[in-house]
Amino acid sequence: MSSEYKTLQEIPFSVLDLAPIIEGGTPRDAFKNTVDLAQHAEKLGYNRYWLAEHHNMPFIASSATSVIIGHVAENTSTIRVGSGGIMLPNHAPLIIAEHFGTLESLYPGRIDLGLGRAPGTDQLTAQALRRGRRSDGQDFPQLLQELRAYFDPALAVSEKPIRAVPGQGLDIPIWLLGSSGFSAQLAGQLGLPFSFASHFSPNNTLAALDLYRRHFQPSEALEQPHAMMGLNVVAAETDEEAEYLATSLYQQFLNLIRNDEAPLQPPVDNMDELWSPHEHAALQQQLGASIIGSRETVKRKLEEFIEETKADEIMVTSQIYDHKKRLRSFEIVADIMNEN
């Protein structure tokens, strides 16, 4: 694999929106902010706008992921819209094929289907979603094969395959998502694009990318490996302001550690008053790849990250409490990516 890497201006930047429900806000507010951010991202030149499936989490509103994808696509015109991701073991593959076949039929050439193998929730909720069908993710390759066959009947193993209508014959890009090596290796073997969750699993980044690139086999979908990296980015006018805004992100992950289901919290002046040294260390491990700072700091850290990972695309997620500050953060990143 070549040691060369693309510059900031050569790679696409995209958006991952967790549709955060903030303290004092509602899911309806979250959806209004999602549409506003998507329209903002489209004007700023971002490549994709993805939403993620989570369940039974009072701080994330995007549980009905395909529904909100359609809402975003309807209220934008050019940006690609998709899932980052749909948790495949939670659903019958036929249902996903029909949902995304419908989306692609409504918004042709703009829909992405990113797939994960985790439940996106706790085990009790996963059981409620799956209605007794047990899955630890090991059957993900079989579920993926079934799903892909609904779009391309040539991949079907049955002589009289069930048809996804709409869905069959549509060219919807399928991405595999991962935070470890399982999906990285599978994406490589199948010749599919891969998106890695550096925003919460930074320590596995380089090993997963190596697996993906070493096992990559060219396919009809992709001739060369394409790795997109998820990153927490909080950009502001100064380093100090960015660090202050990032305390909402820290609090969210702290609450996850403590099984506290609070909405996204306002920023605070001093996180040391909230976390223990052990919790602080744990969060540093989980959020270690986060890029937080002024324009100059964010640019430098992005350049370092791209040089280290040889990323083909960056997907930015920003858990910022104040919506206007969140918009501003994406503006600053866009200024960096569009710089001549």
C-alpha positions in Angstrom: 0.0 0.0 0.0 1.4 3.4 -0.9 2.6 5.6 1.9 1.2 8.7 0.1 -1.8 10.4 1.6 -4.3 12.9 0.3 -4.3 16.5 1.5 -7.2 18.1 3.4 -8.4 19.7 0.2 -8.3 16.4 -1.8 -10.6 14.3 0.4 -14.3 14.7 0.9 -15.7 15.7 4.2 -19.1 14.3 5.4 -21.4 14.7 8.4 -22.6 12.1 10.9 -25.6 13.4 12.8 -26.8 11.6 16.0 -29.9 13.9 16.1 -29.1 14.9 19.7 -31.9 15.6 22.1 -30.6 18.4 24.3 -31.5 19.2 28.0 -34.8 21.1 27.8 -35.4 20.0 24.1 -37.6 17.4 22.4 -37.2 15.0 19.5 -39.1 17.5 17.3 -36.5 20.1 18.1 -33.8 17.6 17.3 -35.3 16.9 13.9 -35.7 20.6 13.1 -32.0 21.0 14.0 -31.1 18.0 11.8 -32.8 19.5 8.7 -31.1 22.9 9.4 -27.7 21.3 9.8 -28.2 19.2 6.6 -29.1 22.3 4.6 -26.2 24.1 6.1 -23.8 21.2 5.3 -25.1 21.0 1.7 -24.3 24.7 1.1 -20.9 24.3 2.7 -19.9 21.5 0.3 -20.1 18.4 2.5 -20.3 15.2 0.6 -22.7 13.0 2.7 -25.1 13.4 5.6 -25.6 10.2 7.6 -27.8 9.4 10.5 -27.4 6.6 13.0 -29.7 4.0 14.4 -29.9 3.9 18.2 -32.8 2.7 20.4 -34.0 3.4 23.9 -31.7 6.3 24.3 -33.4 9.5 25.4 -30.5 11.6 24.1 -30.6 10.4 20.5 -33.7 10.9 18.2 -32.8 8.9 15.1 -34.3 5.5 16.1 -36.5 5.4 12.9 -33.4 6.0 10.8 -34.9 5.4 7.3 -37.8 7.8 8.1 -35.5 10.7 9.1 -33.2 9.9 6.1 -36.2 10.5 3.9 -37.1 13.7 5.7 -33.5 15.0 5.3 -33.4 14.0 1.6 -36.7 15.8 1.0 -35.4 19.0 2.5 -32.1 19.0 0.6 -31.3 18.6 -3.1 -27.8 17.5 -3.8 -26.0 16.1 -0.7 -25.9 12.3 -0.4 -28.0 11.1 2.6 -27.7 7.7 4.3 -27.2 5.6 7.4 -24.3 5.5 9.6 -25.6 3.1 10.2 -28.5 0.7 10.0 -27.9 -2.1 12.5 -28.5 -5.1 10.3 -29.1 -7.8 12.9 -32.0 -5.7 14.3 -34.0 -6.1 11.0 -35.1 -8.6 8.4 -32.9 -7.9 5.4 -35.9 -7.7 3.1 -37.4 -4.8 5.1 -34.1 -2.9 4.8 -34.0 -3.6 1.1 -37.6 -2.3 0.7 -37.0 0.8 2.8 -33.8 1.8 1.0 -35.2 0.8 -2.3 -38.0 3.2 -1.6 -35.6 6.0 -0.6 -33.5 5.5 -3.7 -36.6 5.5 -5.9 -37.7 8.8 -4.3 -34.2 10.4 -4.3 -32.3 8.7 -7.1 -28.5 8.8 -6.9 -28.4 10.3 -3.4 -28.9 7.4 -0.9 -26.2 5.5 1.0 -26.7 2.3 3.0 -24.2 2.0 5.8 -24.5 -1.2 7.9 -23.4 -2.1 11.4 -23.4 -5.4 13.2 -23.9 -4.1 16.8 -27.5 -3.6 18.2 -27.1 0.1 18.8 -28.7 -0.3 22.2 -28.8 -2.5 25.3 -29.5 -6.3 25.2 -33.0 -6.0 26.6 -34.0 -3.5 23.9 -32.3 -5.6 21.2 -34.5 -8.5 22.3 -37.6 -6.3 21.9 -36.5 -5.3 18.4 -35.7 -8.8 17.3 -38.7 -10.5 18.9 -36.8 -13.5 20.1 -34.4 -13.9 17.2 -31.0 -14.1 18.8 -27.9 -12.6 17.2 -24.5 -11.9 18.5 -23.4 -10.4 15.2 -21.7 -13.6 14.0 -24.4 -14.1 11.4 -23.7 -10.7 9.9 -22.1 -12.0 6.8 -25.1 -14.2 6.0 -27.5 -11.4 6.6 -25.4 -9.1 4.4 -25.4 -11.7 1.6 -29.2 -11.9 1.8 -29.6 -8.1 1.8 -27.2 -7.6 -1.2 -29.1 -10.3 -3.1 -32.4 -8.3 -2.9 -30.7 -5.5 -4.8 -28.8 -7.9 -7.2 -30.6 -11.2 -7.9 -27.4 -12.6 -9.4 -26.1 -12.9 -5.8 -29.2 -14.9 -4.7 -28.7 -18.6 -3.7 -32.4 -19.5 -4.2 -33.7 -20.5 -7.7 -36.8 -18.4 -7.1 -35.6 -15.5 -5.0 -38.0 -13.2 -3.1 -38.0 -9.8 -4.7 -37.6 -6.5 -3.0 -40.1 -4.1 -4.6 -38.8 -1.4 -4.8 -35.2 -2.3 -4.4 -34.4 -5.0 -6.9 -32.0 -3.7 -9.6 -31.2 -0.5 -7.8 -27.6 0.6 -7.4 -27.4 1.7 -3.7 -23.9 1.9 -2.3 -23.4 -0.4 0.6 -20.9 0.5 3.3 -19.7 -1.6 6.2 -19.2 0.2 9.5 -17.0 -1.0 12.3 -15.1 -0.2 15.5 -12.9 -3.3 15.4 -11.5 -5.8 12.8 -14.5 -7.9 12.0 -16.3 -5.6 9.5 -13.0 -4.2 8.3 -11.8 -7.6 7.1 -15.2 -8.5 5.6 -15.5 -5.2 3.8 -12.1 -5.8 2.3 -12.9 -9.3 1.2 -16.2 -8.2 -0.4 -14.6 -5.1 -2.0 -16.9 -2.7 -0.2 -16.2 0.8 1.2 -15.5 0.8 4.9 -16.2 3.4 7.6 -14.4 3.2 10.9 -15.7 4.7 14.2 -12.6 6.6 15.4 -15.0 8.9 17.2 -15.4 6.3 19.9 -12.9 3.5 19.2 -9.6 5.3 18.4 -7.3 2.6 19.7 -8.5 0.1 17.1 -8.2 2.5 14.1 -4.8 1.6 12.5 -5.2 -2.1 13.0 -8.7 -2.1 11.4 -7.5 -0.1 8.5 -4.6 -2.4 8.0 -6.9 -5.4 8.0 -9.2 -3.7 5.5 -6.5 -2.7 3.1 -4.6 -6.0 3.2 -7.7 -8.1 2.6 -9.2 -5.8 -0.1 -10.4 -7.5 -3.2 -11.5 -5.3 -6.2 -15.2 -5.7 -7.0 -17.9 -4.2 -9.2 -18.6 -1.8 -6.3 -15.0 -0.6 -5.8 -11.7 -1.0 -7.6 -9.6 0.4 -4.7 -10.1 0.5 -1.0 -12.1 3.5 0.3 -11.8 4.2 4.1 -13.9 6.9 5.7 -13.1 7.8 9.3 -15.6 9.0 11.8 -14.2 11.8 14.0 -15.5 14.0 16.8 -14.6 17.6 15.8 -15.5 20.6 18.0 -14.3 23.8 16.3 -14.7 27.3 17.6 -13.1 30.8 17.5 -10.5 29.9 20.2 -9.1 26.7 21.7 -10.6 27.7 25.0 -14.1 28.1 23.6 -13.8 24.8 21.8 -12.7 23.0 25.0 -15.7 24.5 26.8 -18.1 23.4 24.1 -16.6 19.9 24.1 -17.6 19.4 27.7 -21.1 18.4 26.5 -19.5 15.6 24.6 -17.5 14.6 27.6 -20.7 14.6 29.8 -22.6 12.4 27.3 -19.9 9.7 27.4 -19.6 10.1 31.2 -23.3 9.5 31.5 -23.0 6.4 29.3 -20.4 5.0 31.6 -22.7 5.7 34.6 -25.8 4.4 32.9 -27.4 7.8 33.2 -29.8 8.5 30.3 -29.7 12.2 30.5 -30.2 14.4 27.3 -27.2 16.2 25.9 -26.1 18.6 28.7 -25.0 22.3 28.5 -21.2 22.8 28.7 -19.6 23.4 32.0 -16.5 25.3 33.2 -14.8 22.5 35.0 -15.1 18.7 34.2 -12.9 17.8 37.2 -15.9 18.6 39.3 -17.9 15.9 37.5 -15.6 13.0 36.7 -13.3 10.9 38.8 -9.7 10.3 37.8 -10.6 6.8 36.7 -13.6 8.1 34.6 -11.4 10.8 33.1 -8.8 8.2 32.0 -11.5 5.9 30.5 -12.9 8.8 28.5 -9.5 9.8 27.3 -9.2 6.3 25.9 -12.5 6.4 24.2 -12.4 10.0 22.9 -8.7 10.2 22.3 -9.0 10.9 18.5 -11.3 13.9 19.1 -10.2 17.1 17.4 -11.0 20.1 19.5 -9.8 23.7 19.0 -9.6 26.8 17.0 -9.4 26.8 13.2 -5.6 26.6 13.3 -5.6 23.8 15.9 -8.3 21.8 14.0 -6.5 22.1 10.7 -3.2 20.9 12.2 -4.8 17.9 14.0 -6.8 17.0 10.9 -3.6 17.0 8.8 -1.9 14.8 11.3 -4.8 12.4 11.5 -5.0 12.1 7.7 -1.3 11.5 7.4 -1.4 8.8 10.0 -4.5 7.0 8.7 -4.3 7.7 5.0 -8.0 8.3 5.2 -10.0 8.6 1.9 -12.8 10.6 3.5 -13.6 12.2 6.9 -17.0 12.0 8.6 -17.4 14.7 11.2 -19.7 14.4 14.2 -20.1 17.2 16.6 -22.1 16.8 19.8 -22.5 20.5 20.7 -25.3 21.7 22.9 -25.9 25.1 21.3 -27.2 24.6 17.8 -25.7 27.9 16.5 -22.3 26.9 17.9 -22.7 23.5 16.2 -23.4 25.1 12.8 -20.4 27.4 13.4 -18.2 24.3 14.1 -19.1 22.8 10.7 -18.5 26.2 9.0 -15.0 26.3 10.4 -14.2 22.7 9.2 -15.7 23.7 5.8 -13.4 26.7 5.6 -10.4 24.4 6.2 -11.5 21.8 3.6 -12.3 24.5 1.0 -9.0 26.4 1.5 -7.0 27.0 -1.6 
